[in-house]
Amino acid sequence: MKNGTLLAAIDLGSNSFRLEIGRYDHGQIQRVAYLKETVRQGNGLDAERNLTPDAMERGWECLARFAERLSGFKKAQVRAVATQTLREAKNREEFLKRGCEILGFPIEVIAGTEEARLIYQGVAQMLPTDNERRLVIDIGGRSTELVLGQGLNASETASFRVGSVTWSMKYFPDGVLTEQTFYRADIAAQAVLEEGISAYPRSQWNKAYGASGTVGAVAEILEFAGFPHGEITLDGLDWLVKCLVRSGSASKVQLEGLRDDRRAVIGGGVSILRALMTILQVDTLYVAQGALRHGVLYEMVEREDHDTDMRDLSVQRLALKFAVDVQQGQRINQVAQHLLHDMYAADQIESSKIDRLRRKLNWAAQLHEVGVSISHSDYHKHGAYILDNADLVGFSMFELHRLGLLVLGQRGKLKKLENELEENEFAKMLMALRLSLILCHARKDPDHQSLHLICDEAKQCITLTAPDSWVVDYPQSTHLLKLEMTSWQKAPWLFEFVTN
């Protein structure tokens, strides 16, 4: 990445939306601008877990203001990620569709473990490079992330459905703060978080760090009260709880350092923080400077170098875990890439775009048999299910879903993917994958160099031509290719197989 390149990360959190703009400079990212708005989408989920119209409107209005600030940025310079509220919302597609249009850039909904990993990256990038073993805690609006790591590498990640917004709504309705409400909130948080004890024992880390809103808000209040800068202790939390109880209501709390945007969620946030520090035996929690948005920025830099893209490693690990036939995956990928290249040979397409398509096709080829370990019958369906429900480092939930659709469509009827096939890029990738499976059906390197694809964009027809001699030498492949023509007859794109 060139020095001076501007990058922007957007964090669509449950309590706040944040925009961080930085300039890349010799491996580091220097802040250019930072915008934060308290949107509170987390309290905008109704009983059926749908975002209310008001909650969606608040989010869209904020994204419109972010879009104005990002005017002139290219797609490669911006990455927006959404967390727990949009992971839960049943009508998230409605919000995301309009949100992407307003923002002008894609919005990715990331899994909880992926959020935890990116949080750790953001925290670690802002700390000295050493071998310190770290515990990182991030209490968000509707989820809490825990991470163990050393250096820049996270070794254990988890996400729990407890957050400052949800806990405040549930245990501190109308902002009432009493000893009894804090007791109930603490016990409930410990009950949810206790499973973290086995994965995050005190023996596995030397120093604990807290990231983001709740931790920063509590630390600021404690510092104004005379406690050490950038540190939170259980004694400090006990003092804070006494002050909050004495006020009786969040609206009546008079504490220096408590910002208005934190007032409504302070009860829930403090309860979760105290529960975490108690069960994880954290004597002192140090305030980290990095957060999710910083992790997103540094991930954008790393993805410029394909050798360090975590998604490639994740695909390899999943293939190993499910004992996928690696050689067949490589064989399928080689043929599929050849076919995809032919499809786009006549197009004036950006190299970055074709690289992106080739990358997705490579992942699909490597994982096309990931469902075989469950059952060879309908393995494509099992594989799609695995990908839809897996936590793969580096991938957004949408990316995994799309990858699963390619795996699902590798065989069988195409009606199940009729909506996706309206998108030309997806249709071409799927055709390349299906044809490569046919050509490699004997699990041997096929003679595909004499085959050529002709793509007619106007007619939306792709024609595979083969010499007569090839047809004689490979009768089974010829038979399967002729059957494949019928599969595409009712699809937006047609496939033809002809000899010459």
N, C-alpha and C positions, 0 to 999 in steps of 0.2 A: 504494500500500500504506500502511495506517495505521501511524503510529509506535507502537511497542510490540508489534507483531505478532511472535510467536515463530515461528521457522523451524528446521527440522532437516534436515541432510544426512547420509546414510549412505554410506560408501565401502566396498564389499565388495572389498577388495584381495586379492591372491594371498598376501600374508604376514600382513596385519593387516586387521581390520574396525574402522572408525572411525565415531563418531557425533559430529557437531558441532551444537550447538544455539545459535542466536544470536537476538538481538532487533533488529528493524529500527528504526533511529533516524536520521531525516533523511538518507536515502541511504546510510547505513553500517550494518553489521551488527556488533553488539557481542556478544562471546562470553558465553554463559550457562553452558554446560557442554560438556565434551569427554571422551569415553570412547574408549578404544582397547584392543583385545584382540588378542593374537597368535594367530591361528587357523591359519595356515599351510596354507590349502587348496591352495596351489600345489604342495606336495609330496605332495598326496593324489590326483593323477591317476595311474591305472595305465597299463600298456603300451597299452591300447586307448583311452586318453584318457577314461576314465570316472572320476568322483569315487568314491573308496572310501566304504563306509558310515561309517567312522570320520571321514573328512574332512567328510562331509555332517553328521554328528552334531555335530561341533565347531562348524560354522557355524550350525546350528539353535539350539544352546545359547546361542551369543553373541547371535543375533537375539532370542531370548526375553528376555535381559537388556536389550537395547535397547528391546524392546517395552514392558517395564515402565516404563522411563524416559519413553517417549513417550505414556503413558496420558493421554488427554484431548486429544491433538493431532488436528486434522482432516486429511483427505486432502490438502487444498491446502497444508498447512503442512509436509509431509514429502516428500522425494524421496530414493529409494535407488537407487544405481547400482552395477553390478558390472562388473569389468574382465577382464583377460586369462584368468584361470583359467576363469571361466564362459563366456568367448567360446570357449574350446577344448573344454570338457567336453561330451562327446556326450550325457550323461545330465543336462544342466543343467536340463531341464524338470522332472525329478523333484525336484531340489533347490529350484528356484524355486517350484514349486507349494506345497510345504509351508512353504518359507521365507516366502512372502507371507502364508500363513495365520497363521504364528507371529508375524510382525512386525506384521501388521494393515495393511500398506501395500504397494503394488506395488513390485516390484524390476525396474529396467530394466538390461538388458545393453547397454552402449554400445560402439561401434566404437573402435578404437585412435586414429583421428584425432580423433574426438569427445572422447575422454578427453584427448588432448593439448590441444585447444582449451579445454576446461574447466579444465585445469591452468593454462594461461596466464592465463585470466580470474581464477583465484584468486590467482595470483602478482601480476598487474598491479594488482589492486584494493588490494593491500597496499603498493604502491610509490608514490612521489610521481608526480603527473601531469606528465609532460614528454614530449619527443619522442625520448627515448633509444631507440635500436634495441637490442633485447634478444634474447639466446639463452637459452632456458629448457630445462633438462634435468631429467627426473624418472626415476629408476631404481626401478622397482617390483619385485615378486616374480617376475613372469614376462614383463614387458615393460618397454621403455624408451621414453619419449616425448621427442621433440625439437620445439621450437617456435621460430620467429622471429616477432617482433612489435614493434609500436610503439604506445605508449599502451595502450589497451584492445583493440586489434585485432591478432589473430594473422594473419600473412600466409602462413606455411608450417608445416604440421603433419605429423608422421610418428610411427609406432609400430613398434618393432622387437621381435622375439621373443627378447630377451635380458633376464634379470632376476636379481636376487640369489639367489632360491630355486633357479631352474633351473640357474644357473651353479655354485652351491655344490654341488648334488646331482651335477652332471656332472663337474666338475673338482676338487672337494674332497670326495670321498666319505669318510665317517667323520671329517670335519673335519681331514684331514691337510693341513698347510700347509708347502709346500717351495718353493724357488726354481723348480724344474721345473714344479710344478703352477700357480704363478702365471704362468710364461712361457706355458704352453699355454693357460691361460684368457684371458690378454691377447691373444694372437694370434687365438684363435677369436672373441673379441668384436670385435676390429678387422675381421676378415674379414666379419662380419655388418653392422657399422656403417659400413664405408667408403663405401657408397653415399650416406651422408649428407653427404659432403664437398662434392659438387656443389651440393646444395640449401642447405647451411649454411656457405658460405665465410666466412672471417674478415672479409672486406670488408663483409659484410652486417649485422654487429652491433657495438655498442660495448662492451657489458657482458654477461657470462654469469652466469646465476643457476641454482642448483640447488634443487629442491623435494623435499619428502617424506623418507621414512625413511632410505634409504642415505646421502644427502647430509648430513642432520642428524646421523646417528650418527657419520659420519666427522669432521664438523666439531667435534663435542663431544669426541671423543678427542683431536684435534689441539690444541684449546684447552687441555685439561688438561695437554698436553705443552709448552705455552708458545707455540704458534703463534697468530697473530692471530685475534681473535674473529670468528666468522662468515665465515671465508675458508678456502678449500682451494686449495693449490698443488701442482704436481707434486713439488716437493721434500718437501712434507709427506706426500704419498702414498708416495713412495719410502721415507721414514723409517718410515711405518706398515707397509709391506710387510716391511721388515727386522725390525721388532718381531714381526710375525706369524710370519715364517719362523723366527725365533729360538725362538719358543715351541714350534713343531713341530706343534701341534694346537690347534684352536679351543677345546677344553675347558680347555686350559692357559694360554690368553692371560691375562696379568695387566696390563691397561691401564685406567687411570682413565677413566671416561666410557663404557666399553663395557658396555652393558646386557645382561642375560642373554637378552632376547628377540631380540637382534641377533647373538649369538655364533655361532649355527649358520650364518648367512648372510653373515658379514662377508667371507669370502674371495671369494665370487662378486661381491658388491657393490663391493668395492674394485677388483677386476679390471676390471669394466665401466667404473667411473668413471675409472680411469687410462687405459683404452683411448680413451674419449670425449675426455678432455682432451688426449690426444696427437694424435689424428687431426683434431680440430677446432681445434687450436692455442689452447686455453684456458690462459692463464697463471695467472689467478686466477678461481676460481668462488666467487661470493658466495651465501651461504645465504639463500633466500627464506622469508618467513614464510607466504605463501599456498600452497595446495595444491588438489588436486582438489575436496575437500569444500567449500572456500570458493568455488570457481568455481560449484559446484552451487547454493549458497545465493544468490549474486548473480544467477544465471540465473533462479531462481525469482522474484526481484524483477522482473527485466526482463520475464518472461512475463505479469506482471500488466498490462503495457501491450502490447497486441497489436501496436502499431506497431513495436515493437522485438523481436518474436519472430524469432529467427534462422531458424526453420523456414520462415517465409513467404519470406524471401530465398532460402533454399536451393531451394525449389520453383521460384521464378522463374528462378534460375540454371540448374537442370536443364532446365527447359522451353526456355530459350534455347539451351542446349548441344545439345539434340536437335531444334532447329528445330520445336518444336510449334506448331500453329496456335493462336495466343493467342486470337483472336476466338472460335473455336469452343469453346475451353476456358471462356471467360467466359460464352458462351451456355449451355453445358451447366450451368455452376455456377448461373446465375440460375434456370434452370428447376428444377434439382435442389433448390435451397434452397426454392423455392416449394412443391414437393411434400413435402419433409421437414417444413416448417412445418405443412402440412395434416395430416400423419400425427400430429403431436404437439399439434394444436390443442386437443383435448379433455383432454389430460393435465395434471395438476398436476406439472410437472417443473421442477426448479431451473434458473434462467437460466444458471448456470455450466455445467450439464450439456448443455443444448441448444446453448450456444455451442461447447462442445467437439465435439459431433457436427457442427455446421455447419462448423467449421474443418476437420475431417477430410474431410468431403465436398467442400469447396472444393479441398483439395489433390488429391484423387482426380480431380476434374473438370479441373483444370489439367494433370494429368499422364496423363490417360487415353489419350492418343495418343503417349506418349513412346517406344513401341516401333515406331512407324510408320517411323522413319528406318532401322531394321534391315530390316524387311519388312512390307508391308501385310498379307500373309497371316499370320494368327495374331499380329497386332501386340499383342493383349492379353497373350499369353504372353510375348512379348519384353519388354513393359513391366513385367510382374511380376518377370521375371528381373533387369532393370536395377535396380528398386527394392530387391530382396532383396540385391543385391550392391554397391549404391552406398554411398559415405560421404557422407552429407548432414549438414551442420552443424546441430546442434540436435536431431537425431532419434536415438532409441535404436534398436537393431537390431529390437526388437519392433514399434515404431511403423512402421518401414519395411516390415516383413513384413506387417503388417496393411494398410498402404496398398497394398502389392503385391497382396494378396488382393482388394481392391476393384477394382483395375485388371484383375486376372485375371477377375473375375466379371462384368465389364461386358457381356460377350456370351457366347453359347454355353450349353451345358448347365450346370445348377447342381449336379450330383452331385459335382463336384470340390470343392465348398465345403459339403458337407452338415454337417460338424461345426460350421463357423463360423455357419451359418444357424440353429443352435439358439439363438444369442444374438440377442435381439430387436433390439438397437441396430444390430448389423451388418446384419441382414436388411433393416431399414428403410432404412439408408443405401444398401445395394446396390440395392434396388428403386427408390429415388429416382434413382440414377445410371443404371440400365438404362432406366427410363422416359424420362428426359431425353434419352438418346441416341436413342431412337426418335422423340421429338417434334422433335429437332433434326437428323434424318438428312439433310435437304436443305441443311444448313449455312446456314439462314436462321432469323431470329427467329420462333419458332412462335407461333401464337395459343393460348396455354395458359391465359389468364385465365378462360375459360369452363369449364375443366376443374376438377373437384373430387375430392378424395380423402376417402374415409371409412374410418377405421381401426377395426375391431372387434377389440379386444384379446382378448375372451373366445373368439371363434372363430378368432383369428389369421388374419384375412382383411382385405385392403385392396382397396377397390373404387374404381375410377376412373370417374366419370360424365361423359358428354359430351352436349351437345344434338344432336338429329338433324341440325340444320343443319351442325354441325361435322363430322359423319361424311360428309356430302355434299361438303363443301369439301375435306376431307383424306382421301381414300380410301386412299392409301398408308400414312399413319400409322395409320389405322383397321385396315388389314390387319396391320400389324406388332404393334399392341397386342393383337389377337386371337390372334396366334401366341404372344405373350408369356404369355398365360394358361396355355398348355400347359407352358411352361417351369417354372412354379411348382406344377404339380399334385402333384408328389411331394415338395415342399419343406415345411418346418415351417409356413411362411406361404403362404397362397393369394393369388392376384391375380385380380381380376375386372374386366372392362371392360364397362360397360353404357351404353346411351343413354337419353335421356328427352326 
